[in-house]
Structures are given as C-alpha cells and as structure tokens.
Amino acid sequence: MTDIIRGDGRDLVAMVRAAAAVHKTTWEALVPSHFEVNLDMEAAEEDAYAEMAQAKAILRDHICETYGISIRELSSLAMP
C-alpha cells in the first residue's frame, strides 16, 4: 500500500510540475518583457493557470486525505 501511495503522490507531483511548466511558458508568452504584454496569449495563460491550480488542488487533497491532515496543518508544515 505504501508503494501505491508513494506512486500516486509522485504521479501527482509530476502532474503539478508539468502544469507549472506549461504555465511558465504561457506566462512568458503573455509577458515577454517588463515593457510588453501580448494580449493574444491571455486566454492561453489563463487556461494554463487554471490547469495548474487544479493539479495543485488534487495533490493537496491527496496529501490531506492520505495523512489525515487539514489544509491548514499541511501549510503549517511548510513553515519553520
């Protein structure tokens, strides 16, 4: 069972990282420099951001469910 949880967790982390990479690419296309905004890329960037947010929520839910902790407890683990 532990291997399944770890495997699922790793797959979910990979999903978040992939979504973040797509978002980074679309953000850089939307804002190519400090002085430019390419409004033609706005919809693609918004879609990529939404997909990344959904992937992060799935990972958070998995962690909280697997370990029986709340989102507040999870976030406190990231703090010193």
GUGUSE-32707 format. One line per field, with one value per residue: x, z, y of N, C-alpha, C, CB in turn; residue in three letters. Coordinates in Angstrom, 1 decimal. Glycine has a CB too. Example, Ala and Ser with C-alpha at 12.3 -4.5 7.8 and 13.67 -1.06 7.14 Angstrom:
n.x: 13.2	12.8
n.z: 7.8	7.1
n.y: -5.7	-2.2
ca.x: 12.3	13.7
ca.z: 7.8	7.1
ca.y: -4.5	-1.1
c.x: 13.2	12.9
c.z: 7.8	7.9
c.y: -3.3	0.0
cb.x: 11.3	14.1
cb.z: 9.0	5.7
cb.y: -4.5	-0.6
residuo: ALA	SER
This chain:
n.x: 0.8	2.0	3.8	2.0	0.7	3.0	3.6	1.3	1.4	3.8	3.2	1.2	2.7	4.4	2.4	1.7	4.1	4.4	2.2	2.8	5.1	4.0	2.4	4.4	5.5	3.4	3.0	5.3	5.0	2.8	3.8	6.4	8.5	9.5	8.3	6.4	3.2	1.6	-1.4	-2.8	-2.1	-3.4	-5.7	-4.7	-2.8	-4.4	-5.9	-3.9	-3.0	-5.3	-5.4	-3.0	-3.7	-5.8	-4.4	-2.7	-4.6	-5.6	-3.4	-2.9	-5.4	-5.0	-2.8	-3.7	-5.9	-4.6	-2.9	-4.5	-4.8	-5.5	-5.9	-4.8	-3.1	-1.3	-0.2	1.1	3.2	5.0	6.2	8.8
n.z: 0.0	0.8	-1.3	-3.4	-2.6	-2.5	-5.2	-6.4	-5.3	-6.3	-9.0	-9.0	-8.2	-10.4	-12.2	-11.3	-11.6	-14.4	-15.3	-14.2	-15.7	-18.2	-17.6	-17.0	-19.5	-21.0	-19.5	-20.0	-22.7	-22.6	-21.2	-22.4	-21.8	-19.4	-20.3	-22.1	-23.1	-24.4	-25.4	-27.0	-26.0	-23.6	-23.0	-23.3	-21.3	-19.0	-19.1	-18.7	-16.2	-14.7	-15.1	-13.8	-11.2	-10.6	-10.7	-8.5	-6.4	-6.5	-5.8	-3.2	-1.9	-2.1	-0.4	2.1	2.5	2.5	4.7	6.7	7.5	7.8	5.4	6.5	8.5	6.7	5.3	7.4	7.9	6.0	7.0	9.0
n.y: -1.2	1.2	1.7	2.2	4.5	6.2	6.1	7.2	9.7	10.6	10.7	12.6	14.8	15.1	15.7	18.3	19.6	19.5	20.9	23.4	24.0	24.4	26.6	28.4	28.8	29.8	32.2	33.5	34.0	35.7	37.8	39.0	40.7	43.2	45.4	44.8	43.3	40.7	40.5	38.6	36.2	35.9	34.3	31.7	31.7	32.1	29.7	27.8	28.5	27.9	25.1	24.4	25.2	23.4	21.0	21.3	21.5	18.9	17.4	18.5	17.7	14.9	14.5	15.5	13.7	11.3	11.4	12.3	15.0	18.5	21.2	23.5	22.4	21.1	23.3	24.6	22.9	23.6	25.8	27.2
ca.x: 0.0	2.9	4.3	0.9	0.6	4.1	3.5	0.3	1.9	4.8	2.5	0.5	3.7	4.8	1.4	1.8	5.3	4.2	1.3	3.6	6.0	3.1	2.0	5.6	5.7	2.3	3.2	6.4	4.5	1.9	4.6	7.7	9.5	9.0	7.7	5.5	2.2	1.0	-2.8	-3.2	-1.8	-4.1	-6.6	-3.9	-2.2	-5.5	-6.2	-2.7	-3.1	-6.4	-5.0	-2.0	-4.4	-6.5	-3.4	-2.2	-5.7	-5.7	-2.2	-3.3	-6.4	-4.4	-1.9	-4.6	-6.6	-3.7	-2.3	-5.5	-4.5	-6.2	-5.1	-4.1	-2.0	-0.4	0.5	2.0	4.4	5.9	6.7	9.7
ca.z: 0.0	0.8	-2.7	-4.2	-2.1	-3.0	-6.7	-6.7	-4.9	-7.3	-10.3	-8.8	-8.2	-11.8	-12.9	-10.9	-12.3	-15.9	-15.4	-13.9	-16.8	-19.3	-17.2	-17.2	-21.0	-21.4	-18.9	-20.7	-24.0	-22.3	-20.7	-22.9	-21.2	-18.4	-21.0	-23.2	-22.8	-25.6	-25.1	-27.7	-25.2	-22.3	-22.8	-23.1	-19.9	-18.0	-19.1	-18.1	-14.7	-14.1	-15.0	-12.7	-9.9	-10.4	-10.4	-7.1	-5.6	-6.5	-4.9	-1.8	-1.4	-1.9	0.8	3.3	2.7	2.8	6.0	7.7	8.0	7.2	4.6	7.5	9.0	5.6	5.1	8.6	7.7	5.1	7.7	10.1
ca.y: 0.0	2.4	2.0	2.8	5.9	7.0	6.2	8.1	11.0	11.0	11.0	13.9	15.9	15.2	16.4	19.7	20.2	19.6	22.1	24.6	24.3	24.9	27.9	29.3	29.1	30.8	33.5	34.2	34.5	36.8	39.0	38.7	41.6	44.1	46.5	44.3	42.4	40.1	40.1	37.5	35.0	36.0	33.2	30.5	31.8	31.8	28.2	27.1	28.8	27.1	23.7	24.3	25.3	22.2	19.9	21.6	21.1	17.4	17.0	18.9	16.8	13.6	14.6	15.6	12.5	10.2	11.6	12.7	16.3	19.6	22.1	24.4	21.7	20.9	24.6	24.9	22.0	24.3	26.9	26.7
c.x: 0.9	3.4	3.2	0.7	1.7	4.0	2.5	0.8	3.0	4.2	1.8	1.5	4.2	3.7	1.4	3.0	5.1	3.2	2.0	4.5	5.2	2.7	3.2	5.7	4.6	2.5	4.3	6.0	3.6	2.7	6.1	8.8	8.8	8.1	6.6	4.4	1.6	-0.4	-3.4	-3.0	-2.6	-5.0	-5.8	-3.2	-3.2	-5.9	-5.1	-2.7	-4.2	-6.1	-3.9	-2.7	-5.1	-5.5	-2.9	-3.3	-5.8	-4.6	-2.5	-4.3	-5.9	-3.6	-2.8	-5.4	-5.7	-3.2	-3.2	-5.2	-5.3	-5.3	-4.2	-2.9	-0.9	0.4	1.4	3.2	5.4	6.6	7.7	9.1
c.z: 0.0	-0.6	-3.6	-3.8	-2.6	-4.5	-7.1	-6.4	-5.9	-8.6	-10.2	-8.8	-9.6	-12.5	-12.6	-11.6	-13.8	-16.1	-15.2	-15.0	-18.0	-18.9	-17.4	-18.6	-21.4	-20.8	-19.6	-22.1	-23.7	-22.0	-21.1	-22.3	-20.2	-19.1	-22.1	-22.6	-24.1	-25.3	-25.8	-26.9	-23.8	-22.0	-22.5	-21.7	-18.8	-17.9	-18.4	-16.6	-14.1	-14.0	-13.9	-11.3	-9.6	-10.0	-8.9	-6.1	-5.4	-5.6	-3.5	-1.2	-1.2	-0.6	2.0	3.5	3.1	4.2	7.1	8.3	7.2	6.3	5.4	8.1	7.9	5.4	6.2	8.5	6.9	5.8	8.7	11.5
c.y: 1.3	2.7	2.6	4.2	6.8	7.1	7.2	9.5	11.5	11.4	12.3	15.0	16.1	16.0	17.9	20.3	20.4	20.8	23.4	25.0	24.9	26.4	28.9	29.7	30.1	32.1	34.2	34.7	35.7	38.0	38.7	39.5	42.4	45.2	46.1	43.3	41.9	39.6	39.0	36.2	34.9	34.8	31.9	30.5	31.5	30.3	27.4	27.3	28.0	25.6	23.5	24.3	24.0	21.1	20.1	21.2	19.6	16.9	17.3	17.9	15.4	13.5	14.6	14.4	11.4	10.2	12.1	14.1	17.4	20.4	23.0	23.7	21.4	22.2	24.9	24.0	22.7	25.4	26.4	26.7
cb.x: -0.9	4.0	4.8	-0.4	0.5	5.4	3.1	-1.0	2.6	5.9	1.4	-0.3	4.9	5.0	0.0	1.9	6.5	3.5	0.1	4.4	6.7	1.8	1.5	6.8	5.6	0.9	3.6	7.6	3.7	1.0	4.5	7.7	10.3	10.1	8.7	6.2	1.1	1.9	-3.7	-2.5	-0.3	-5.0	-7.5	-2.8	-1.6	-6.7	-6.4	-1.4	-3.3	-7.7	-4.4	-1.0	-5.3	-7.3	-2.2	-1.8	-7.0	-5.6	-0.9	-3.8	-7.6	-3.5	-0.9	-5.6	-7.4	-2.5	-1.1	-5.6	-3.0	-6.9	-5.9	-5.1	-2.4	-1.1	-0.5	1.2	4.0	5.2	5.6	11.0
cb.z: 1.2	1.8	-3.3	-4.0	-0.6	-2.6	-7.2	-5.9	-3.5	-7.6	-10.6	-7.5	-7.3	-12.4	-12.5	-9.4	-12.1	-16.4	-14.5	-12.6	-17.3	-19.5	-15.7	-16.7	-21.8	-21.1	-17.4	-20.8	-24.7	-21.2	-19.1	-24.4	-22.2	-17.6	-21.7	-24.3	-21.8	-26.2	-25.2	-29.1	-24.9	-22.3	-24.0	-24.2	-19.7	-18.3	-20.6	-18.7	-14.5	-15.0	-16.4	-12.8	-9.9	-11.7	-11.4	-7.0	-6.1	-7.9	-5.4	-1.7	-2.4	-3.1	0.7	3.1	1.4	1.8	5.9	8.7	7.9	8.2	3.6	8.6	9.6	4.4	4.8	9.9	7.2	3.9	8.4	10.1
cb.y: 0.0	2.2	0.7	2.0	6.0	6.2	4.8	7.8	11.0	9.9	9.9	13.9	15.5	13.8	15.9	19.8	19.3	18.3	21.9	24.4	23.0	24.1	27.9	28.6	27.8	30.2	33.3	33.3	33.3	36.4	39.2	38.8	42.4	44.7	47.3	43.5	43.0	39.0	41.4	37.4	34.9	37.2	32.9	30.4	33.2	32.6	27.7	27.6	30.3	27.3	23.3	25.4	26.5	21.8	20.0	23.0	21.7	16.8	17.6	20.3	16.7	13.2	15.8	16.8	12.1	10.2	12.5	11.7	16.7	20.5	22.9	24.9	20.3	20.5	25.7	24.6	20.7	24.8	27.7	27.6
residuo: MET	THR	ASP	ILE	ILE	ARG	GLY	ASP	GLY	ARG	ASP	LEU	VAL	ALA	MET	VAL	ARG	ALA	ALA	ALA	ALA	VAL	HIS	LYS	THR	THR	TRP	GLU	ALA	LEU	VAL	PRO	SER	HIS	PHE	GLU	VAL	ASN	LEU	ASP	MET	GLU	ALA	ALA	GLU	GLU	ASP	ALA	TYR	ALA	GLU	MET	ALA	GLN	ALA	LYS	ALA	ILE	LEU	ARG	ASP	HIS	ILE	CYS	GLU	THR	TYR	GLY	ILE	SER	ILE	ARG	GLU	LEU	SER	SER	LEU	ALA	MET	PRO
